[in-house]
Amino acid sequence: MSEDVNNNVENVNGGEELDNILVLNDEEGNEVEFEFLDLIEYEGEEYVVLLPVEEETEEPGEVVILKLEDTESEEEESYVSVDDEEILNKVFEIFKEKFEDEFNFVD
């Protein structure tokens, strides 16, 4: 389903609940909830930055970056993992620049 990116982000606002939750299925068919953080355009492609919703952890979250792919249906979106570390890092850098005031980024 996804390629976890080793970039940590911590919500400065104390982990407020937001309504932008996506439910995706992992490789084993399990439903996993993610908070949608942003849509980043890079080199003509669109990438979503997601934060896994983990109920019992106080630690900074690891974001997941997935590529948005078109489907035949306009009502559905498809997300695929990104294997290229360079693309993942560039997209995360763009995300960090946009949200430097909203999140504490941990290296």
Biopython code that builds the backbone (N, CA, C, O; Angstrom):
import numpy as np
from Bio.PDB.StructureBuilder import StructureBuilder

atoms = [
    (1, "MET", "N", (0.819, -1.192, 0.000)),
    (1, "MET", "CA", (0.000, 0.000, 0.000)),
    (1, "MET", "C", (0.850, 1.236, 0.000)),
    (1, "MET", "O", (0.695, 2.097, -0.866)),
    (2, "SER", "N", (1.737, 1.340, 0.945)),
    (2, "SER", "CA", (2.432, 2.603, 1.062)),
    (2, "SER", "C", (3.891, 2.390, 1.373)),
    (2, "SER", "O", (4.294, 1.343, 1.881)),
    (3, "GLU", "N", (4.655, 3.373, 1.068)),
    (3, "GLU", "CA", (6.065, 3.378, 1.395)),
    (3, "GLU", "C", (6.234, 4.412, 2.498)),
    (3, "GLU", "O", (6.094, 5.610, 2.254)),
    (4, "ASP", "N", (6.535, 3.953, 3.716)),
    (4, "ASP", "CA", (6.729, 4.889, 4.808)),
    (4, "ASP", "C", (7.981, 5.703, 4.556)),
    (4, "ASP", "O", (8.999, 5.184, 4.100)),
    (5, "VAL", "N", (7.890, 6.968, 4.855)),
    (5, "VAL", "CA", (9.009, 7.868, 4.668)),
    (5, "VAL", "C", (9.589, 8.146, 6.045)),
    (5, "VAL", "O", (8.847, 8.399, 6.994)),
    (6, "ASN", "N", (10.887, 8.101, 6.157)),
    (6, "ASN", "CA", (11.520, 8.312, 7.450)),
    (6, "ASN", "C", (11.623, 9.789, 7.782)),
    (6, "ASN", "O", (12.706, 10.293, 8.075)),
    (7, "ASN", "N", (10.531, 10.457, 7.737)),
    (7, "ASN", "CA", (10.466, 11.866, 8.089)),
    (7, "ASN", "C", (9.374, 12.007, 9.131)),
    (7, "ASN", "O", (8.225, 11.634, 8.895)),
    (8, "ASN", "N", (9.733, 12.538, 10.271)),
    (8, "ASN", "CA", (8.777, 12.659, 11.357)),
    (8, "ASN", "C", (8.217, 14.064, 11.432)),
    (8, "ASN", "O", (8.897, 15.045, 11.129)),
    (9, "VAL", "N", (6.968, 14.136, 11.839)),
    (9, "VAL", "CA", (6.300, 15.417, 11.974)),
    (9, "VAL", "C", (5.453, 15.363, 13.235)),
    (9, "VAL", "O", (4.821, 14.349, 13.527)),
    (10, "GLU", "N", (5.446, 16.447, 13.967)),
    (10, "GLU", "CA", (4.667, 16.510, 15.198)),
    (10, "GLU", "C", (3.742, 17.713, 15.107)),
    (10, "GLU", "O", (4.184, 18.825, 14.818)),
    (11, "ASN", "N", (2.467, 17.487, 15.354)),
    (11, "ASN", "CA", (1.490, 18.568, 15.275)),
    (11, "ASN", "C", (1.675, 19.514, 16.452)),
    (11, "ASN", "O", (1.608, 19.103, 17.610)),
    (12, "VAL", "N", (1.909, 20.784, 16.143)),
    (12, "VAL", "CA", (2.116, 21.796, 17.173)),
    (12, "VAL", "C", (0.820, 22.092, 17.916)),
    (12, "VAL", "O", (0.846, 22.502, 19.076)),
    (13, "ASN", "N", (-0.304, 21.888, 17.256)),
    (13, "ASN", "CA", (-1.605, 22.247, 17.825)),
    (13, "ASN", "C", (-2.131, 21.206, 18.797)),
    (13, "ASN", "O", (-3.329, 21.186, 19.078)),
    (14, "GLY", "N", (-1.290, 20.360, 19.306)),
    (14, "GLY", "CA", (-1.711, 19.406, 20.322)),
    (14, "GLY", "C", (-2.528, 18.240, 19.806)),
    (14, "GLY", "O", (-3.276, 17.634, 20.574)),
    (15, "GLY", "N", (-2.414, 17.909, 18.549)),
    (15, "GLY", "CA", (-3.098, 16.740, 18.017)),
    (15, "GLY", "C", (-4.605, 16.902, 17.912)),
    (15, "GLY", "O", (-5.352, 15.972, 18.216)),
    (16, "GLU", "N", (-5.051, 18.059, 17.487)),
    (16, "GLU", "CA", (-6.491, 18.299, 17.345)),
    (16, "GLU", "C", (-7.091, 17.329, 16.333)),
    (16, "GLU", "O", (-6.462, 16.998, 15.328)),
    (17, "GLU", "N", (-8.312, 16.876, 16.609)),
    (17, "GLU", "CA", (-9.003, 15.992, 15.681)),
    (17, "GLU", "C", (-9.491, 16.797, 14.474)),
    (17, "GLU", "O", (-10.099, 17.855, 14.633)),
    (18, "LEU", "N", (-9.228, 16.303, 13.300)),
    (18, "LEU", "CA", (-9.660, 16.961, 12.084)),
    (18, "LEU", "C", (-10.586, 16.028, 11.312)),
    (18, "LEU", "O", (-10.583, 14.816, 11.525)),
    (19, "ASP", "N", (-11.379, 16.607, 10.412)),
    (19, "ASP", "CA", (-12.359, 15.831, 9.670)),
    (19, "ASP", "C", (-11.799, 15.227, 8.387)),
    (19, "ASP", "O", (-12.523, 14.533, 7.673)),
    (20, "ASN", "N", (-10.545, 15.472, 8.083)),
    (20, "ASN", "CA", (-10.000, 15.019, 6.810)),
    (20, "ASN", "C", (-9.305, 13.665, 6.953)),
    (20, "ASN", "O", (-8.094, 13.548, 6.769)),
    (21, "ILE", "N", (-10.096, 12.655, 7.282)),
    (21, "ILE", "CA", (-9.584, 11.303, 7.494)),
    (21, "ILE", "C", (-9.878, 10.448, 6.256)),
    (21, "ILE", "O", (-11.005, 10.413, 5.762)),
    (22, "LEU", "N", (-8.845, 9.764, 5.772)),
    (22, "LEU", "CA", (-8.987, 8.819, 4.670)),
    (22, "LEU", "C", (-8.809, 7.416, 5.224)),
    (22, "LEU", "O", (-7.994, 7.195, 6.119)),
    (23, "VAL", "N", (-9.563, 6.477, 4.698)),
    (23, "VAL", "CA", (-9.404, 5.083, 5.077)),
    (23, "VAL", "C", (-8.897, 4.345, 3.843)),
    (23, "VAL", "O", (-9.570, 4.293, 2.814)),
    (24, "LEU", "N", (-7.697, 3.773, 3.964)),
    (24, "LEU", "CA", (-7.095, 3.033, 2.859)),
    (24, "LEU", "C", (-6.893, 1.586, 3.289)),
    (24, "LEU", "O", (-6.842, 1.281, 4.481)),
    (25, "ASN", "N", (-6.780, 0.709, 2.314)),
    (25, "ASN", "CA", (-6.519, -0.701, 2.597)),
    (25, "ASN", "C", (-5.045, -0.997, 2.372)),
    (25, "ASN", "O", (-4.468, -0.590, 1.364)),
    (26, "ASP", "N", (-4.435, -1.714, 3.325)),
    (26, "ASP", "CA", (-3.036, -2.085, 3.168)),
    (26, "ASP", "C", (-2.919, -3.355, 2.328)),
    (26, "ASP", "O", (-3.911, -3.862, 1.804)),
    (27, "GLU", "N", (-1.688, -3.861, 2.210)),
    (27, "GLU", "CA", (-1.433, -5.031, 1.366)),
    (27, "GLU", "C", (-2.228, -6.251, 1.799)),
    (27, "GLU", "O", (-2.525, -7.126, 0.985)),
    (28, "GLU", "N", (-2.572, -6.310, 3.080)),
    (28, "GLU", "CA", (-3.292, -7.465, 3.605)),
    (28, "GLU", "C", (-4.795, -7.244, 3.657)),
    (28, "GLU", "O", (-5.524, -8.082, 4.188)),
    (29, "GLY", "N", (-5.273, -6.122, 3.109)),
    (29, "GLY", "CA", (-6.701, -5.845, 3.094)),
    (29, "GLY", "C", (-7.231, -5.189, 4.352)),
    (29, "GLY", "O", (-8.439, -4.993, 4.485)),
    (30, "ASN", "N", (-6.341, -4.844, 5.286)),
    (30, "ASN", "CA", (-6.771, -4.189, 6.520)),
    (30, "ASN", "C", (-7.012, -2.701, 6.264)),
    (30, "ASN", "O", (-6.281, -2.057, 5.511)),
    (31, "GLU", "N", (-8.045, -2.177, 6.902)),
    (31, "GLU", "CA", (-8.318, -0.747, 6.777)),
    (31, "GLU", "C", (-7.398, 0.029, 7.708)),
    (31, "GLU", "O", (-7.240, -0.318, 8.878)),
    (32, "VAL", "N", (-6.796, 1.082, 7.173)),
    (32, "VAL", "CA", (-5.893, 1.928, 7.943)),
    (32, "VAL", "C", (-6.348, 3.373, 7.757)),
    (32, "VAL", "O", (-6.569, 3.825, 6.634)),
    (33, "GLU", "N", (-6.487, 4.094, 8.876)),
    (33, "GLU", "CA", (-6.921, 5.487, 8.805)),
    (33, "GLU", "C", (-5.717, 6.416, 8.733)),
    (33, "GLU", "O", (-4.715, 6.226, 9.422)),
    (34, "PHE", "N", (-5.848, 7.432, 7.870)),
    (34, "PHE", "CA", (-4.823, 8.444, 7.716)),
    (34, "PHE", "C", (-5.471, 9.820, 7.768)),
    (34, "PHE", "O", (-6.603, 10.003, 7.322)),
    (35, "GLU", "N", (-4.750, 10.771, 8.312)),
    (35, "GLU", "CA", (-5.173, 12.166, 8.244)),
    (35, "GLU", "C", (-4.529, 12.761, 7.003)),
    (35, "GLU", "O", (-3.311, 12.703, 6.839)),
    (36, "PHE", "N", (-5.348, 13.332, 6.131)),
    (36, "PHE", "CA", (-4.856, 13.987, 4.922)),
    (36, "PHE", "C", (-4.237, 15.315, 5.330)),
    (36, "PHE", "O", (-4.913, 16.160, 5.917)),
    (37, "LEU", "N", (-2.959, 15.504, 5.025)),
    (37, "LEU", "CA", (-2.279, 16.738, 5.381)),
    (37, "LEU", "C", (-2.170, 17.706, 4.219)),
    (37, "LEU", "O", (-2.378, 18.907, 4.396)),
    (38, "ASP", "N", (-1.845, 17.204, 3.021)),
    (38, "ASP", "CA", (-1.680, 18.111, 1.886)),
    (38, "ASP", "C", (-1.605, 17.330, 0.579)),
    (38, "ASP", "O", (-1.357, 16.124, 0.553)),
    (39, "LEU", "N", (-1.832, 18.069, -0.497)),
    (39, "LEU", "CA", (-1.650, 17.569, -1.855)),
    (39, "LEU", "C", (-0.521, 18.396, -2.459)),
    (39, "LEU", "O", (-0.628, 19.619, -2.551)),
    (40, "ILE", "N", (0.551, 17.741, -2.867)),
    (40, "ILE", "CA", (1.738, 18.415, -3.391)),
    (40, "ILE", "C", (1.883, 18.076, -4.864)),
    (40, "ILE", "O", (1.796, 16.911, -5.251)),
    (41, "GLU", "N", (2.106, 19.097, -5.687)),
    (41, "GLU", "CA", (2.382, 18.844, -7.091)),
    (41, "GLU", "C", (3.888, 18.954, -7.304)),
    (41, "GLU", "O", (4.521, 19.931, -6.905)),
    (42, "TYR", "N", (4.447, 17.924, -7.944)),
    (42, "TYR", "CA", (5.879, 17.895, -8.202)),
    (42, "TYR", "C", (6.114, 17.252, -9.561)),
    (42, "TYR", "O", (5.704, 16.117, -9.803)),
    (43, "GLU", "N", (6.777, 17.985, -10.441)),
    (43, "GLU", "CA", (7.112, 17.518, -11.788)),
    (43, "GLU", "C", (5.910, 16.946, -12.526)),
    (43, "GLU", "O", (5.993, 15.882, -13.139)),
    (44, "GLY", "N", (4.790, 17.662, -12.461)),
    (44, "GLY", "CA", (3.600, 17.277, -13.205)),
    (44, "GLY", "C", (2.783, 16.154, -12.577)),
    (44, "GLY", "O", (1.754, 15.761, -13.128)),
    (45, "GLU", "N", (3.218, 15.638, -11.447)),
    (45, "GLU", "CA", (2.496, 14.574, -10.755)),
    (45, "GLU", "C", (1.973, 15.120, -9.426)),
    (45, "GLU", "O", (2.512, 16.087, -8.888)),
    (46, "GLU", "N", (0.920, 14.490, -8.902)),
    (46, "GLU", "CA", (0.359, 14.906, -7.620)),
    (46, "GLU", "C", (0.614, 13.821, -6.581)),
    (46, "GLU", "O", (0.479, 12.627, -6.846)),
    (47, "TYR", "N", (0.988, 14.282, -5.383)),
    (47, "TYR", "CA", (1.298, 13.387, -4.275)),
    (47, "TYR", "C", (0.517, 13.824, -3.051)),
    (47, "TYR", "O", (0.370, 15.018, -2.793)),
    (48, "VAL", "N", (0.016, 12.856, -2.298)),
    (48, "VAL", "CA", (-0.676, 13.166, -1.053)),
    (48, "VAL", "C", (0.266, 12.892, 0.108)),
    (48, "VAL", "O", (1.027, 11.924, 0.102)),
    (49, "VAL", "N", (0.198, 13.770, 1.105)),
    (49, "VAL", "CA", (0.979, 13.590, 2.326)),
    (49, "VAL", "C", (-0.020, 13.209, 3.406)),
    (49, "VAL", "O", (-0.930, 13.975, 3.722)),
    (50, "LEU", "N", (0.157, 12.021, 3.968)),
    (50, "LEU", "CA", (-0.781, 11.469, 4.938)),
    (50, "LEU", "C", (-0.071, 11.178, 6.257)),
    (50, "LEU", "O", (1.112, 10.839, 6.282)),
    (51, "LEU", "N", (-0.812, 11.316, 7.341)),
    (51, "LEU", "CA", (-0.301, 10.990, 8.663)),
    (51, "LEU", "C", (-1.158, 9.856, 9.218)),
    (51, "LEU", "O", (-2.364, 10.027, 9.396)),
    (52, "PRO", "N", (-0.547, 8.690, 9.496)),
    (52, "PRO", "CA", (-1.337, 7.582, 10.059)),
    (52, "PRO", "C", (-2.002, 8.007, 11.361)),
    (52, "PRO", "O", (-1.383, 8.661, 12.200)),
    (53, "VAL", "N", (-3.268, 7.632, 11.524)),
    (53, "VAL", "CA", (-4.004, 7.938, 12.750)),
    (53, "VAL", "C", (-3.730, 6.802, 13.715)),
    (53, "VAL", "O", (-4.191, 5.678, 13.520)),
    (54, "GLU", "N", (-2.977, 7.107, 14.757)),
    (54, "GLU", "CA", (-2.646, 6.101, 15.764)),
    (54, "GLU", "C", (-3.212, 6.580, 17.078)),
    (54, "GLU", "O", (-2.845, 7.645, 17.574)),
    (55, "GLU", "N", (-4.107, 5.792, 17.641)),
    (55, "GLU", "CA", (-4.884, 6.236, 18.793)),
    (55, "GLU", "C", (-4.088, 6.309, 20.091)),
    (55, "GLU", "O", (-4.330, 7.204, 20.901)),
    (56, "GLU", "N", (-3.154, 5.404, 20.309)),
    (56, "GLU", "CA", (-2.539, 5.304, 21.635)),
    (56, "GLU", "C", (-1.096, 5.756, 21.677)),
    (56, "GLU", "O", (-0.351, 5.295, 22.542)),
    (57, "THR", "N", (-0.669, 6.624, 20.800)),
    (57, "THR", "CA", (0.733, 7.023, 20.822)),
    (57, "THR", "C", (0.872, 8.529, 20.919)),
    (57, "THR", "O", (0.124, 9.278, 20.291)),
    (58, "GLU", "N", (1.813, 8.952, 21.694)),
    (58, "GLU", "CA", (2.096, 10.373, 21.878)),
    (58, "GLU", "C", (3.330, 10.787, 21.084)),
    (58, "GLU", "O", (3.704, 11.960, 21.089)),
    (59, "GLU", "N", (3.964, 9.836, 20.403)),
    (59, "GLU", "CA", (5.202, 10.124, 19.698)),
    (59, "GLU", "C", (4.929, 10.782, 18.355)),
    (59, "GLU", "O", (3.840, 10.637, 17.798)),
    (60, "PRO", "N", (5.914, 11.508, 17.834)),
    (60, "PRO", "CA", (5.741, 12.139, 16.519)),
    (60, "PRO", "C", (5.410, 11.098, 15.465)),
    (60, "PRO", "O", (5.905, 9.972, 15.510)),
    (61, "GLY", "N", (4.570, 11.483, 14.520)),
    (61, "GLY", "CA", (4.149, 10.547, 13.493)),
    (61, "GLY", "C", (5.043, 10.581, 12.280)),
    (61, "GLY", "O", (5.672, 11.591, 11.966)),
    (62, "GLU", "N", (5.083, 9.448, 11.608)),
    (62, "GLU", "CA", (5.811, 9.339, 10.367)),
    (62, "GLU", "C", (4.821, 9.539, 9.240)),
    (62, "GLU", "O", (3.796, 8.858, 9.188)),
    (63, "VAL", "N", (5.110, 10.464, 8.334)),
    (63, "VAL", "CA", (4.180, 10.699, 7.240)),
    (63, "VAL", "C", (4.360, 9.652, 6.163)),
    (63, "VAL", "O", (5.418, 9.036, 6.032)),
    (64, "VAL", "N", (3.303, 9.466, 5.396)),
    (64, "VAL", "CA", (3.306, 8.568, 4.251)),
    (64, "VAL", "C", (3.022, 9.428, 3.034)),
    (64, "VAL", "O", (2.078, 10.219, 3.028)),
    (65, "ILE", "N", (3.837, 9.271, 2.007)),
    (65, "ILE", "CA", (3.641, 10.015, 0.763)),
    (65, "ILE", "C", (3.267, 9.014, -0.316)),
    (65, "ILE", "O", (3.994, 8.057, -0.581)),
    (66, "LEU", "N", (2.110, 9.256, -0.935)),
    (66, "LEU", "CA", (1.628, 8.375, -1.997)),
    (66, "LEU", "C", (1.357, 9.196, -3.254)),
    (66, "LEU", "O", (0.968, 10.361, -3.175)),
    (67, "LYS", "N", (1.563, 8.584, -4.392)),
    (67, "LYS", "CA", (1.289, 9.240, -5.668)),
    (67, "LYS", "C", (-0.184, 9.058, -6.015)),
    (67, "LYS", "O", (-0.731, 7.962, -5.893)),
    (68, "LEU", "N", (-0.814, 10.136, -6.446)),
    (68, "LEU", "CA", (-2.201, 10.106, -6.864)),
    (68, "LEU", "C", (-2.257, 9.691, -8.327)),
    (68, "LEU", "O", (-1.611, 10.296, -9.182)),
    (69, "GLU", "N", (-3.038, 8.650, -8.603)),
    (69, "GLU", "CA", (-3.180, 8.189, -9.979)),
    (69, "GLU", "C", (-4.624, 8.317, -10.418)),
    (69, "GLU", "O", (-5.553, 8.106, -9.638)),
    (70, "ASP", "N", (-4.791, 8.667, -11.684)),
    (70, "ASP", "CA", (-6.130, 8.768, -12.244)),
    (70, "ASP", "C", (-6.735, 7.381, -12.393)),
    (70, "ASP", "O", (-6.038, 6.401, -12.657)),
    (71, "THR", "N", (-8.050, 7.325, -12.216)),
    (71, "THR", "CA", (-8.783, 6.084, -12.462)),
    (71, "THR", "C", (-9.830, 6.372, -13.527)),
    (71, "THR", "O", (-10.031, 7.520, -13.922)),
    (72, "GLU", "N", (-10.478, 5.338, -13.976)),
    (72, "GLU", "CA", (-11.516, 5.527, -14.988)),
    (72, "GLU", "C", (-12.713, 6.264, -14.418)),
    (72, "GLU", "O", (-13.432, 6.943, -15.151)),
    (73, "SER", "N", (-12.929, 6.138, -13.133)),
    (73, "SER", "CA", (-14.049, 6.800, -12.475)),
    (73, "SER", "C", (-13.597, 8.134, -11.910)),
    (73, "SER", "O", (-12.568, 8.209, -11.239)),
    (74, "GLU", "N", (-14.356, 9.183, -12.177)),
    (74, "GLU", "CA", (-14.018, 10.503, -11.641)),
    (74, "GLU", "C", (-14.293, 10.589, -10.144)),
    (74, "GLU", "O", (-13.813, 11.505, -9.476)),
    (75, "GLU", "N", (-15.062, 9.641, -9.616)),
    (75, "GLU", "CA", (-15.427, 9.670, -8.205)),
    (75, "GLU", "C", (-14.428, 8.922, -7.325)),
    (75, "GLU", "O", (-14.511, 8.994, -6.099)),
    (76, "GLU", "N", (-13.492, 8.211, -7.933)),
    (76, "GLU", "CA", (-12.517, 7.442, -7.172)),
    (76, "GLU", "C", (-11.118, 7.960, -7.433)),
    (76, "GLU", "O", (-10.797, 8.442, -8.520)),
    (77, "GLU", "N", (-10.293, 7.846, -6.401)),
    (77, "GLU", "CA", (-8.884, 8.177, -6.549)),
    (77, "GLU", "C", (-8.075, 6.940, -6.200)),
    (77, "GLU", "O", (-8.490, 6.132, -5.369)),
    (78, "SER", "N", (-6.945, 6.798, -6.821)),
    (78, "SER", "CA", (-6.065, 5.672, -6.546)),
    (78, "SER", "C", (-4.732, 6.218, -6.055)),
    (78, "SER", "O", (-4.202, 7.181, -6.609)),
    (79, "TYR", "N", (-4.195, 5.592, -5.009)),
    (79, "TYR", "CA", (-2.922, 6.003, -4.437)),
    (79, "TYR", "C", (-1.937, 4.857, -4.566)),
    (79, "TYR", "O", (-2.261, 3.712, -4.250)),
    (80, "VAL", "N", (-0.733, 5.165, -5.030)),
    (80, "VAL", "CA", (0.290, 4.135, -5.159)),
    (80, "VAL", "C", (1.540, 4.575, -4.419)),
    (80, "VAL", "O", (1.816, 5.767, -4.281)),
    (81, "SER", "N", (2.292, 3.585, -3.945)),
    (81, "SER", "CA", (3.522, 3.901, -3.216)),
    (81, "SER", "C", (4.565, 4.453, -4.179)),
    (81, "SER", "O", (4.541, 4.186, -5.380)),
    (82, "VAL", "N", (5.474, 5.223, -3.615)),
    (82, "VAL", "CA", (6.553, 5.833, -4.383)),
    (82, "VAL", "C", (7.847, 5.165, -3.935)),
    (82, "VAL", "O", (8.202, 5.215, -2.758)),
    (83, "ASP", "N", (8.546, 4.545, -4.873)),
    (83, "ASP", "CA", (9.776, 3.839, -4.538)),
    (83, "ASP", "C", (11.018, 4.717, -4.670)),
    (83, "ASP", "O", (12.074, 4.374, -4.138)),
    (84, "ASP", "N", (10.905, 5.835, -5.367)),
    (84, "ASP", "CA", (12.048, 6.703, -5.626)),
    (84, "ASP", "C", (12.302, 7.616, -4.424)),
    (84, "ASP", "O", (11.529, 8.537, -4.160)),
    (85, "GLU", "N", (13.401, 7.347, -3.695)),
    (85, "GLU", "CA", (13.732, 8.136, -2.498)),
    (85, "GLU", "C", (13.908, 9.617, -2.824)),
    (85, "GLU", "O", (13.543, 10.475, -2.021)),
    (86, "GLU", "N", (14.458, 9.918, -3.986)),
    (86, "GLU", "CA", (14.686, 11.314, -4.369)),
    (86, "GLU", "C", (13.363, 12.062, -4.495)),
    (86, "GLU", "O", (13.244, 13.192, -4.022)),
    (87, "ILE", "N", (12.376, 11.445, -5.125)),
    (87, "ILE", "CA", (11.057, 12.068, -5.260)),
    (87, "ILE", "C", (10.423, 12.233, -3.882)),
    (87, "ILE", "O", (9.873, 13.290, -3.575)),
    (88, "LEU", "N", (10.496, 11.190, -3.049)),
    (88, "LEU", "CA", (9.935, 11.280, -1.704)),
    (88, "LEU", "C", (10.549, 12.439, -0.929)),
    (88, "LEU", "O", (9.835, 13.199, -0.274)),
    (89, "ASN", "N", (11.860, 12.576, -1.002)),
    (89, "ASN", "CA", (12.537, 13.649, -0.276)),
    (89, "ASN", "C", (12.153, 15.027, -0.815)),
    (89, "ASN", "O", (11.954, 15.956, -0.033)),
    (90, "LYS", "N", (12.046, 15.172, -2.132)),
    (90, "LYS", "CA", (11.668, 16.463, -2.727)),
    (90, "LYS", "C", (10.246, 16.846, -2.318)),
    (90, "LYS", "O", (9.992, 17.991, -1.946)),
    (91, "VAL", "N", (9.328, 15.894, -2.387)),
    (91, "VAL", "CA", (7.936, 16.165, -2.010)),
    (91, "VAL", "C", (7.869, 16.530, -0.529)),
    (91, "VAL", "O", (7.144, 17.450, -0.153)),
    (92, "PHE", "N", (8.616, 15.819, 0.312)),
    (92, "PHE", "CA", (8.610, 16.131, 1.739)),
    (92, "PHE", "C", (9.216, 17.505, 2.015)),
    (92, "PHE", "O", (8.748, 18.214, 2.905)),
    (93, "GLU", "N", (10.239, 17.889, 1.274)),
    (93, "GLU", "CA", (10.834, 19.224, 1.432)),
    (93, "GLU", "C", (9.812, 20.311, 1.093)),
    (93, "GLU", "O", (9.720, 21.316, 1.797)),
    (94, "ILE", "N", (9.052, 20.114, 0.025)),
    (94, "ILE", "CA", (8.006, 21.072, -0.347)),
    (94, "ILE", "C", (6.972, 21.161, 0.773)),
    (94, "ILE", "O", (6.550, 22.252, 1.154)),
    (95, "PHE", "N", (6.573, 20.009, 1.291)),
    (95, "PHE", "CA", (5.614, 19.964, 2.391)),
    (95, "PHE", "C", (6.153, 20.711, 3.614)),
    (95, "PHE", "O", (5.434, 21.496, 4.232)),
    (96, "LYS", "N", (7.412, 20.466, 3.957)),
    (96, "LYS", "CA", (8.019, 21.128, 5.118)),
    (96, "LYS", "C", (8.029, 22.646, 4.954)),
    (96, "LYS", "O", (7.759, 23.374, 5.910)),
    (97, "GLU", "N", (8.335, 23.121, 3.762)),
    (97, "GLU", "CA", (8.356, 24.564, 3.516)),
    (97, "GLU", "C", (6.963, 25.168, 3.678)),
    (97, "GLU", "O", (6.815, 26.248, 4.252)),
    (98, "LYS", "N", (5.950, 24.479, 3.178)),
    (98, "LYS", "CA", (4.578, 24.995, 3.261)),
    (98, "LYS", "C", (4.050, 25.022, 4.691)),
    (98, "LYS", "O", (3.268, 25.902, 5.050)),
    (99, "PHE", "N", (4.475, 24.063, 5.502)),
    (99, "PHE", "CA", (3.887, 23.905, 6.830)),
    (99, "PHE", "C", (4.886, 24.106, 7.964)),
    (99, "PHE", "O", (4.692, 23.570, 9.055)),
    (100, "GLU", "N", (5.952, 24.870, 7.725)),
    (100, "GLU", "CA", (6.971, 25.039, 8.749)),
    (100, "GLU", "C", (6.434, 25.697, 10.013)),
    (100, "GLU", "O", (6.994, 25.503, 11.092)),
    (101, "ASP", "N", (5.345, 26.479, 9.898)),
    (101, "ASP", "CA", (4.775, 27.145, 11.070)),
    (101, "ASP", "C", (3.742, 26.286, 11.794)),
    (101, "ASP", "O", (3.367, 26.601, 12.923)),
    (102, "GLU", "N", (3.276, 25.210, 11.168)),
    (102, "GLU", "CA", (2.221, 24.391, 11.757)),
    (102, "GLU", "C", (2.720, 23.115, 12.412)),
    (102, "GLU", "O", (2.046, 22.557, 13.278)),
    (103, "PHE", "N", (3.892, 22.649, 12.007)),
    (103, "PHE", "CA", (4.430, 21.403, 12.534)),
    (103, "PHE", "C", (5.870, 21.604, 12.996)),
    (103, "PHE", "O", (6.595, 22.451, 12.474)),
    (104, "ASN", "N", (6.264, 20.808, 13.982)),
    (104, "ASN", "CA", (7.673, 20.716, 14.362)),
    (104, "ASN", "C", (8.234, 19.510, 13.624)),
    (104, "ASN", "O", (7.800, 18.382, 13.857)),
    (105, "PHE", "N", (9.183, 19.738, 12.746)),
    (105, "PHE", "CA", (9.763, 18.644, 11.986)),
    (105, "PHE", "C", (10.970, 18.100, 12.730)),
    (105, "PHE", "O", (11.850, 18.853, 13.148)),
    (106, "VAL", "N", (11.002, 16.774, 12.890)),
    (106, "VAL", "CA", (12.058, 16.099, 13.632)),
    (106, "VAL", "C", (12.877, 15.285, 12.649)),
    (106, "VAL", "O", (12.337, 14.447, 11.926)),
    (107, "ASP", "N", (14.177, 15.528, 12.619)),
    (107, "ASP", "CA", (15.045, 14.768, 11.695)),
    (107, "ASP", "C", (15.438, 13.446, 12.290)),
    (107, "ASP", "O", (16.162, 12.676, 11.659)),
]
sb = StructureBuilder()
sb.init_structure("model")
sb.init_model(0)
sb.init_chain("A")
sb.init_seg("    ")
for serial, (resi, resn, name, xyz) in enumerate(atoms, 1):
    if name == "N":
        sb.init_residue(resn, " ", resi, " ")
    sb.init_atom(name, np.array(xyz, "f"), 0.0, 1.0, " ", f" {name:<3s}", serial, name[0])
structure = sb.get_structure()
